[in-house]
Amino acid sequence: MKINKVKETPRNIREFPVENELGLSAQQVEDVAEIFKTPLTGAYNWDYTIQDNRIKRLYELGKELNWNADTDIDWSQPMPDRGDAPPKIFWDDYKPYQDLSNEDKFKFLQHRGSWSLSQFLHGEQGALLVASQLVSCAPTFNAKLYAASQTFDEARHVEAFNKYIQTRQRMMYPIGNGLKSLLDKILTDPRWDLKFIGMQIIIEGLALAAFNVARQGTNDPVFKDMLYLIIRDEARHVTFGVNYLEEFLKTLSEEELEERAQFAYEACLVMRGRLMSADVYENFGWDKEDAQAFAQKADVANNFQHLLFTRVVPNLSRIGLLTEKVRPLYDDLGVLEYENWPTDGDIDWVSLEQPLDFSETA
């Protein structure tokens, strides 16, 4: 095994042949590591008492509902037939897309899907790293135990997305610049509660909404089953973040709260921009700004972006981060209307405690 330490994030696209590359020998493997440094302040907890039965119960559910990415998903299920012609999508009205041959349209859709899946994978690795940090820096006994269980959840998610990309999608894009900068900020900030806000509320909340949309839209049974398992985990993670932060943020000064509110807004901006696959447009020789402008005007894209925020905005409101100073900023984004939608703070124990059941409809 070789470890190649790089100073900047690699920007190459990786393609995987039909032969499974997951079985490489030690001589063939090269781990590419980008080093980051953090002023993380850890905390022992010598109390060991259970202060909040809600968090304890979520932790117990995490233990009970563990799953195995190798054995609980039937990876032998065949890929669906792609058909003779590409499906109708909003890009049909874009001249550069119209000029592509049918085969190149299929290629564009593969690249677009690979880009989205790759961002899911990279985001889950970020969640894995942040959860591991929270084990050290979370101040309470309950939070440390839950963060430990979430770390294992995130490891499974990384494993599952990686296997899906390498064995079925067969193409991996590098992490987008916006997502990378947000993860860098969360990982290197010394404030444990900002890590909670950035990961549990923003990144996990938007991912949960996106995973639900992706599961409803896919016709690949493997992807559908995989997302079913991941969504169940993510729902617990977001619920944990809302319940834990709701009480803590009340203890902050007005200045401290405004700092967190501004950070949350900036994180939302980054995550909204993450939906624009500029790398794909450039690879097809399109003008990046023109393609992004077209995508932003498309009803489908706008509806999807708004759908993602129906999960995040109510949670931000509940934990006190829609302050008077940032409310106009969310209003400019057109998402303030979701403020009073249902939050993940009201725990649906019946849903969370259901045993795993792949027969459930999307």
N, C-alpha and C positions, 0 to 999 in steps of 0.2 A: 504493500500500500504506500502510495506517495501522497504527500500533502503539499499542494502548491498554494502558497500564500500570495494573494494578489492585493494590490492597493486600491483597485477600483472594481466595481461590479462587472463581470463579463457580460458582453452585449451580443454574443453569438447565439444563433438559433441551433438547437440540437435536434437531429432527426434519428429515429430508432428503426432499424430494419425489422422485418417480420420475425427474425430470430430473436428470442428474448435476451436482452442484454443484461438482465438482472443477475445472470449467473457468471459474471466475469471472474477471472482468476485474480489473485492478489497482485500479480505483476501487471495486470491490465488496468487496475483501478487507480485513478488519480483524484483525490479529494481536492476540490478548489475551495479554499477558505479565505474569506475577507474578514480581517480582524477589526473589532470595535472595542473601545474601552469605555468603562462606565464608572462613575463615582457612586456605585450602589452602596447604600447604608443598610446593613442587615439588622435584624432585631431578634433576640431570644424572647421567648415568652415562658415565664416561670409559673404561670397561674394554672394552666391546663384545664380550666373549667369551661363548660359549654355555656357561652353567654347568649346564644341565639339559636333556638331550636330549628328555625327555618334553614339556616346555613348547614346545621348538622344533618338535617333531613336531605338536603340537596347532595351533601357529601355521601350519605348512605346510598342514595339513588345512583350516584356515579359508580360505586362499588358493585351494586347489584346488576347494572345494565352494561357492564363491560362487554365488548365484542371483539372478535378477532378478524382482522382484515383479510387474512388468508382463508379461513375456514367458514366464516359466516356470510361470505359473498361467493356465489357460484360464478367464477371467472370463465368457466367453459361455455357459457351462453354465447351464441353467435352474435356477431355484429349485425345490426339491421341492414337490409339492402338499401343502398343510397338512391336507387331509382335511376331513370334515364335522363331526367332533367333536374336542375337545381330547384329547390322549393322557392316559391314566391316570397320575397322579402322586400323591405323598404329600399334596399340598394337598387332594385330594378329601375328606379326613377333617376339613378345617377349615371350620367353619360359614360364616365370611365368604366363603370361596372358593365354597362350595356355593351361596350366594345369588346368585352372579354368573350372568348369562346366558352362553350358549355363546360369543357374540361377545366379551363382556368377559373370559371365561376366556382366549380367544385373545390378547386385548389384554394381560392379565396376564403370560402366557408370553412375549409379545414384550418387555414391559418388563423382565421378569426376565432374559431372554437378553441384552437390550441393556445392562443394568446389568453383567452379568458380562463381556461383551465390552469394555465401556468400561473396566473395571478392568484388563483385560489390556492395553489400549492405553495407559492412563496409567502402568501399571507398566513397560511397555517404554520409554516416554519417560524415566522415572526411571532405568532401566538404561542408556539412551543417555547421560544426563548423568553418571552415576557412572563409566561406562567411559571417558568423555572425561577425567574427573578423574584416573583411574588412569594414563593415559598420562603425565601430569605428575608424579604423586607416587609411583608405584611405584618402588622403589629399584634394581631390577635391569634389565639390558638385555632379557632374555627377557620379563619381565612387561610392559615398555613396548610391545614389538612385539605381544604377544598382546592387550593392552588396546586397541591401535590397531585390530587386526582385529575385536575384539569390538564396538568402537564402530560400525564399518560394519555388522556383523550387526544390532545393535540398531536402526540407522537403517532397515534393511530391514523389521524387525519392526513398527516404528511405521508405516511406509508401508503395509504389508500390512493390518494391523488397521484403520487409518484408512480405507483404500479399501473394505475389506469392510463396515465399519459404514456408510459413507456410501452405498454402491451397493447393498447387499443387506439389511442389518439396518435401516438408515434411521432410527436413533435412537441418540443418544449421551447417556449420563448423566455427571454430573461425578464427579470422583475422590472416593472415600470418605474420610472424615476420618481413619480409622486408617491407611490406606495413605499418605495425604498426610503425616501426622505422621512416619511411619517414613522416608519418602523425605527429608523435611526434615532429620531427624536424620543420616541417612547422608551427605547432600550437604554439610551444614555442619560435620560433625565433622572435626577436623584430622588424625585418625589414619588413615593409608592402609589399615592392616590391618582396621580396623573397617568401612571401606567394602567390603572384600573379603568380610568375614563377612556383613554385612547384605545385600549384593547377590548375590554368587556362591553363598553357601550357603543363605540363608533365602529371599529373594525369588525367585531363579532356580530354586532347588530345588523350592519349592512350585509355581511356575509350570510347571515341567517335568512334575510329576505331574498338575497340573490340565489341561494341554494334552493329555496322553495320554488322560485320561478323556474330555475333550471330543471328541477325534478319534474315539474308539470309539463315542461316543453320537450323533454327527451323521449326518444323511442328506443333507447338502448336499455335493456333490462338490467345490465350490470351497473350502469351509471345511476339508474333509478334506485336500485337496492343500496348502493353505496351512499348516495345522498340521504336516503331514509335514515340510515344509522348515524351519519354525521349531523343531520339536522336535530336529532334527539339530543345529542351531546351539546350542540351549540345553544339550544333552547335553555338548558340548565345553566350554561355559562353566562348568558345575558341576564337571566333571572337572578343569579348570584350577584352580578355586578350591580344591578339596580337596587337590590335589597341591602347590600352592604354599603354602597355609597350614599344611599338616601339618608342614613343616620349620620354618617361621618361628615358629610359636607355641611351639615348644619353647625358644626363646631368651628368652621373657618371664619376668618374675618372677611369683611366685604371686599377688601383688596384681593385677598387670596381667592375668594370665590370668583371674582371677575377674571382673574388670571386663568382659572380653570375653564370658565365659560368661553373666553376668547380662544383658548387652545382647542376646545371641542368644536367651535365653529370652523377654525382653520383646518382641523382634521376632516370635517365634513366636506369642505371644499376640495381637499386632496382626494378623498374617496369618490366624490362625484366625477372628478377628472380622470380617475382610474378607469372609468368605463370607456374612455376613448382610446381605441387601440391604434395609436399613431404609428407604432412600429410596423403594423401590418400594411397600412396605407403606403408607407414609404417603400416597403418591399415590393409593392406592385407598381411602383413608379408614379403613384398619384401625388398630387400636391397635398401635403399634410393639413395645412390650414383650411383648404377648400373642402377636403373630405370631412374634417371635423365639423366645419360649419354646416355641411349638409346633414351629417348625422344628428347634430344638436337640434336641427329644425324638424326632424322626423318625429311624427306622433308616437311611433312605437318606442323610440329611444327616450323621448320625454316621459312617456307613461312609465317606462321601466325605471328611470331615475327617480321619479316621484314615488313609485311603489317602494323603493328601497328606504326612503325617508319616513314612510309611514311607521316604520319600526323604531327608528332612532329618535325622531323629534319628540314623541310622547315620553320616551324614557328620559331624555334630557330635561324636559319640563318637570317630570316627577322628582328628579334628584336635585332640582334647583339651579340648573345651568342655562335656562332661558331667561337670563336677567334682562332688565330694561335696556341695558346698553347693547346687548347682542340681538334682541328681538327684531329690530329693523333689518339686520343683516340676513336673518332667516326669512324675513318677509320678502326681501329682494330675491331670494332663491325660489320663492313661491312655495315654500314648504311649511310655513307657519300654521296653515290651516289644519295640519295634523296634530297640533298641540294637544288636543283633548281626545285623541283616539286612545284605544286601550293600550295599557303599558304592560311590560313584562314584570312589573313589581307585584301585581296581583297573581299569586302563584296558582296555576291550574294543576293541582296535585293529581287529579284523576288522569289527565293527559300525560303528565310526566312519569307517572308510576305504571303506565300500561306496559306489559311485557312486549318484547320485540315481536313484531308481526309483519312479515314481508307481504302478506296478502292485502294489507291496507292500501286503499286507493290513494293516488297522488293528491 
